[in-house]
C-alpha cells in the first residue's frame, strides 16, 4: 500500500471509532440548575470545553427533576444534566461521562453527590479526596460506578 492509501484508511478508522471512544463532539446536553448557582455555569462551560453542546435551564425544581430521572435525594448533585438516554447528577468528571456514553451500561443515571471540593466546575481549590460516582439502576438501586 502506498502512504496516501494508508493515511486515508487510518483516518477512516479513527473517524469511525470516535463515537465508540466516547468523544463528545456535538453531543447535546441539557443542564438543569438552581438559578442562584454559579458553579453550575462553570461546569456547563467545562462540558463545552470538552466538546459537548450545552443548554442551561434554571429551575427551582431541581430535586424533583433529579428524582424523576432516578436519582434519590441522598445521592443528588448540585445540578442535573440530561445526555442521550442518561441523567448525570452533579460535577461528574468528563472522562466518566464519556465512558458512560461509550459503554452504554444499562443504568438510568450516574451521580456525584453534593458539591465536592476541587471537582470539575467547582470554584478553585484542591481536590480533598477521591470522588465516588454512583450508578442508579433501573430498579432504583445504587452501585459504585467509578472512583476518581
N, C-alpha and C positions, 0 to 999 in steps of 0.2 A: 504494500500500500504506500502511496505517496503521502507526504506530510500534509497537504491540504485535505486529503480524504480522512486522515487520522484526526486532524483537528475538527473537521465537520462532525465526525462520528462522536468524538469526545464531547463537543458542545451539545449535540442532540441528547446524549445520555445525561449530561448534567442538567439540562433544562427539563428533561422528562422526569428526573428524580427530585426536583426541587420540592414538590408538594410532599413527597414521602419523607423528605429530610426535615419537614416541619418549618420551612421558610414561610414567613408570614406575608409575603408581598401581596398587598391589596386585600388581605383578609379583613372583613368588616367586623367591627366591634361596637356594641352599644354599651356604654358605661353609665350606670345609674349611680348618682352620688347625692349626698346631702348638700343642699345649696350653700352652706357655710363652710364646707371643707375645701381647703386649698391643696392638700396633699393629693387628692383625687385628680386634680388637674395636672399635677406633676406626673402622676402615674399614667394618665392618658397620653401625655407627651412622651413618656418613656416607651409606651407601646408604639406610638407613631414613629419614634426614632428607630424602632426595630421592625418597621415595615407594615404595621397594622394601620388600617383606616378607621379612625375612632370618632364616634359621635357621642358627645357627653350630654346626658339628660339629668338635670337637677330634679330631685324628688324628696318629698317629706315622708314617703312610704317605703324607705329602703328595707327595713326589717321585714315588712310584709312581702315585698318583691323577692327578697332572699329566700324566705320560707316557701313561697310559691315555686321557686326554682330548686327546692330540695335542700337548702342549707339551713340547718337548725339554728336556733338563737345562740347557742353556746359556741358555735363554730363560725359565726358570721364575721366578715371582714368589714372594712371601712367603706367599701363600695361594692357594686356588683357589675361584672362585665358579662355580656352575652356574646359568645363567639361560636359561630357554627351551631352545633347541637348541644353545646355545653354552657353552663354557668360557671364563672370564675369569681370567687369571692376574695376581695382584699388584694393585697400587694404581692401577688404570686410572681416570682421571678419569670422573666420572659422565656428562658430556656425550658422551664417546666411547662409553661403554656404551649410552647411549640411542640414539646414532646407529647403532650395530651392530644394536640391536633393531628400529629403524625401517626400516633399509635392507635387512636380511636378506641380507647377502652370502653367497656360497657358500664359507664358511670354517668350520673346526672350532672355532677359538679365536682370541682376541686376548690379548696379554700385555704387561705392562710388567715386564721382568726386574728382579730384585733388590729393593732397598728404597731407592727414590730419595728423597733429602733433600727435604723440603718437599712431598712428594706427599700426595694426599688420604689421610687416615687415618694419616699418619706423625706422629711427635711434632713439636712445634713447631720450626720452623726455616725458613730461607729456601730457596726453590727455587734450586738451583745451576746449572740449565741446562735446555734443552728435554728433554721426555720423548719417547722414541721407543717407540711402541706397535706391536707386530708382530702380523700375522695369520698363522695357521697354516692352510694349505690342506689339502684332503682328502688330497693326496699327501705331506703332511708337510713341504712346503717353506714357509719363512717369507718374508714380504714386509713392508715398512713399511706399516702401516695408517694411522697418524696420527702427527704430531709436534705436541706442545703445550708 
